[in-house]
Amino acid sequence: MLDTLPHNYADFSALGWAEIEAFCSELQNYQLTAENVGDWLKAWTRLAELLDETASRNYVATTVDTTDETAEKRYLDYLENVVTPWRAAEQRLKEKLLATGLEPDGLAIPLRNMRAQVELFREANLPLFNEESRLSTEYSKIIGAQTVEWDGEEKTLTQLRPFLESADRAVRERAFRVASARRLQDRDAINALWVKFLEVRQKIAANADLPDMRAYQWKDKLRFDYTPEDNLQFLDSIEKVVVPAAARLLERQREQMGVDVLRPWDADWRFSIDPLNRPPLKPYQTTNELSNTSSSIFHHVDPVLGDYFDIMQSESLLDLENRKGKAPGGYCTYFANVKRPFIFMNGVGGHDDVQTMLHEAGHCFHAFESSKLPYYHQAEVTMEFAEVASMSMELLAAPYLTSANGGFYTEAEAARARADHLTKLVRFWCYMAVVDGFQHWVYTHIEDAKDADKCDAKWAELWQRFMPVEDWTGFEAELGAYWHRQLHIFELPFYYVEYGLAQLGAVQIWRNSLSDHAGAVASYRRGLALGGTASLPELFSTAGAKFAFDEATLNDAVSLIEDTLESLEAN
C-alpha cells in the first residue's frame, strides 16, 4: 500500500491535497481483514506521520520568527488546504476501522480514543479549528512584539528576566513597572482577540451538540479517567494542603528579606528571587554551554537518555536563545516521520533556562521511548502523563546540577537552585489552581467571560483564594490583566490542570529515586515506553506513582518538599 508515498518531509511538503487524497482513498478502499489490518495500520501511520511532521515544521517556522510573513502564510495555507481535508479523511478511516470490530494488539486504548473522536467530529468545525490557529498566531505576534527601552536598549520582556530577578529590590520594582506598563498597552487588543476566541469555541461546542466548551474539551482531551468534579476536588485539595504550605514558605521569605510585606516584584512565582539578596544564578554564558552541560547531566541521570539528547544536538534539533521576533515560551514538538523531537525555548542565561531545558528534554525522552511503538495511533498520550515525563526529569536531574557531577553549579549554588525549584513546585500548584479555576469559570459562564472586566475580577478573586500573600495594592489593573500572560488560556484551552496532576506524579517518582535512583529511572522509562497504550492510572503506576486528587497524596508530596527544603537550607 502507498508504494509511491514520499519518504521524507521535504518531498512530501511539495504535494497538494489532490495528491495526498489519492493515498487516503487507497486506504479507504482497502478491504480489511484480521490478517491484513496490521499492514493497513502501518500504511496509515506512514501517511499520518508525514502529515504531522509537515504541520509541525510549518508551525515551528512561525515561532522561531514571528515576523516571517512567508512562513506564516505557508502555515495557515497548510492548515486550510491540507490539514482540514485530512481531518475529514482521517475521520472516515477511523470509522472504517471501528466498523470492522477488529481490535489489533496494543490498540485497546487508541480504539477507545477513536470512538470518542468519531463521536465528537463535526466537519463544520474544521474551518473553526483553522480560525483558532489564526487567532493563536495573532496572539503570539502581539506578545512577541512586546519590547521596552531599558537603559537605552530595546529589550523583549523575556530579556527583562535578569532584572526581575535582581538582588537589588529597586531594580526589580523598576523592571516590574516597565514590563507591566508595556503589557497593559496591549490590553484592548488582547481583549478583542479574546472575544473572538470565545465565539469560535462556543460555535465548536454547539456544533458538537455539547452544552459548553468544558464538556467539549473533556471529551476532546480524552479525559476518561477523571471528571470535572474530580478536577474541582483537586483544586479544593490544593486550597487546603498547598496554599498553607506556600504561605509558610513565603512568610519565611519575607522574614529573610526583612520587609513588612511582599510586593509583586518580591515574590513572582515565575522568577528566581533570592530572599538573601544574592545575585541571580548565572549557570551559563552561551547556549552551546547550556546544551553541552545539559548533555552531561542527562548522561548522569541515565546513559540512554544522554544518548537521546546527543542525537538532538548533532541533528540541530535545538533552538535555545531568545531574540526579538521570536515567539514567547518554550515547547517540545515532534517530527513524526523522522521520529525526532525538537526543543524551542528563550534562553537568557538564568537558572529558569536550565529548568526549561530539563523539562522539555523530558518530553523529548518520552518521544524517543514511545517512538518504538509500531502504530501512529499508539503515540497519542494525554497531557496528564506527558507532563509527568517532563516534570519528573526536572527532579531526577536535580542531584547532578553540581559541576562535580557534570552540571552547572557549586554545591552551594546547586542547593540554592534546588530550593528555588522546590519552592516553585509548591507555588505552581497554587498558580495552576488559579489558571484552571479561571477556565472552569470561563467555559461555563461564557457570556460573562466575553466581558474583560468580569474576567479581570474573576482572576483577582481566584488569585486571592490560591495566591493570597503578595500585596498588589496600587497594581490592581495589572493583577486583573495577569491572565493575558498565560498563553494556554488563549492557545490551549483547558490545558493546565494536567501540569498539576503530573507534578504530583513526578514528586512521587522523585521520592522513589531517593532510595533507588536506577530503579526509579527504569520505571520512569517503562512508563514512557507505553506511549498511549494504557489508561492514566496504569501509566502512572508503571512509572511508580499514583494518579490522585486527594488531600492525603498531596500532603505526602508537600511534606517531602518541605523536609527537603529544610535540609537544603541547613547545608
Beta strands, then each sheet from edge to edge (+ up, - down):
strand 1: 147-150
strand 2: 153-156
strand 3: 318-321
strand 4: 331-335
strand 5: 340-347
sheet 1: 1+ 2-
sheet 2: 3+ 5+ 4-
end
